[in-house]
Amino acid sequence: MRARALLFVALVGSALAASCGWEEMADYPCPPQGTTLTYENFGQQFFATWCVTCHGGPNGYSSRSFTDVTNIRAQAADIFRNAARDNTTMPPGPNDPPKDQRYDLGEWLACGAP
């Protein structure tokens, strides 16, 4: 039951993002100089801290798995729409990633999640 509720929240969040004009990854390309952020020095810890409790594969509440960089890259635009920059649909709850980490997430995803 909880998994269905969380899936509903994720789907509604995605639909609201599209209809409300929330920031899209296509609007924030990788900076011309690239990024110093990598999976090893940023992405892995960000997702471990903020995402894999629910998006951890078979043990999570969501069918989306963010336990490895391949899965993250495949879902980069959706992740951006829900959690990067000023998009704050995910994670739900009062303990959100700091704004600077959300902006770093946006840059890292826009640069291909190296």
FENNOR-V754320 format. One record per pair of residues at least 24 apart in sequence whose ideal C-beta (glycine too) atoms are under 6 Angstrom apart, sorted by the first residue. I is the first residue (numbers start at 1). J is the second residue. D is the distance in whole Angstrom. If there is no record, write none. Layout:
I_J_D, I_J_D
This chain:
2_61_6, 3_61_5, 6_61_5, 6_62_6, 13_82_6, 13_89_4, 17_81_5, 22_87_5, 23_85_5, 23_86_6, 23_87_5, 25_77_5, 25_80_4, 25_110_6, 28_106_6, 28_110_5, 29_110_6, 30_110_5, 30_111_4, 35_107_5, 35_111_4, 37_104_6, 37_108_4, 38_114_5, 39_69_5, 42_108_6, 43_108_6, 50_91_5, 50_97_5, 72_113_6, 73_113_5, 76_109_5, 76_113_6, 80_109_5, 84_109_6
